[in-house]
Amino acid sequence: MVVAGKAVEKRGQAVVTKVDPRDEPSAEWGWHGRFPKATRLMALFSAIVMFAMLIGNHHGRTEDVWLIGLGVGIIVLLLIDLRRRRTAWRR
């Protein structure tokens, strides 16, 4: 009588990818990931800094257009990422 469930069977079928340690030195000791929370936090911080740079001694408005455009672009990318994370379980 076999008692092992589907989870145990799937565990045996783990996908092993070969990563060359010369290309990815961290693969030797097992860590191979990203920092998603820190990345999002720093993107938000960058957008806030862009908007804070609007305060200053600008004579022309070209700088303001670029700062607002880049700040809004970062915010839009963060919102897209938020939506992708919220709907990721549906895939």
Backbone hydrogen bonds, N-H to C=O, Kabsch-Sander energy under -0.5 kcal/mol:
donor,donor_aa,acceptor,acceptor_aa,energy
3,V,1,M,-0.5
9,E,5,G,-1.7
10,K,6,K,-2.6
11,R,7,A,-1.8
12,G,8,V,-1.2
13,Q,9,E,-0.6
13,Q,10,K,-1.0
14,A,11,R,-0.9
16,V,14,A,-0.5
17,T,15,V,-0.6
19,V,17,T,-0.7
23,D,20,D,-1.3
24,E,20,D,-2.3
27,A,24,E,-1.8
28,E,25,P,-1.2
29,W,26,S,-0.7
31,W,26,S,-0.7
39,T,35,F,-2.2
40,R,36,P,-2.2
41,L,37,K,-2.4
42,M,38,A,-2.5
43,A,39,T,-1.9
44,L,40,R,-2.2
45,F,41,L,-2.4
46,S,42,M,-2.3
47,A,43,A,-2.1
48,I,44,L,-2.2
49,V,45,F,-2.4
50,M,46,S,-2.2
51,F,47,A,-2.1
52,A,48,I,-2.1
53,M,49,V,-1.7
54,L,51,F,-1.1
55,I,52,A,-1.4
56,G,54,L,-0.7
58,H,56,G,-0.8
65,V,61,R,-2.0
66,W,62,T,-1.9
67,L,63,E,-2.7
68,I,64,D,-2.7
69,G,65,V,-2.6
70,L,66,W,-2.8
71,G,67,L,-2.4
72,V,68,I,-2.7
73,G,69,G,-2.2
74,I,70,L,-2.2
75,I,71,G,-2.1
76,V,72,V,-2.7
77,L,73,G,-2.2
78,L,74,I,-2.2
79,L,75,I,-2.2
80,I,76,V,-2.4
81,D,77,L,-2.3
82,L,78,L,-2.3
83,R,79,L,-2.3
84,R,80,I,-2.4
85,R,81,D,-2.3
86,R,82,L,-1.9
87,T,83,R,-1.7
88,A,85,R,-0.6
90,R,87,T,-1.1
91,R,88,A,-1.1
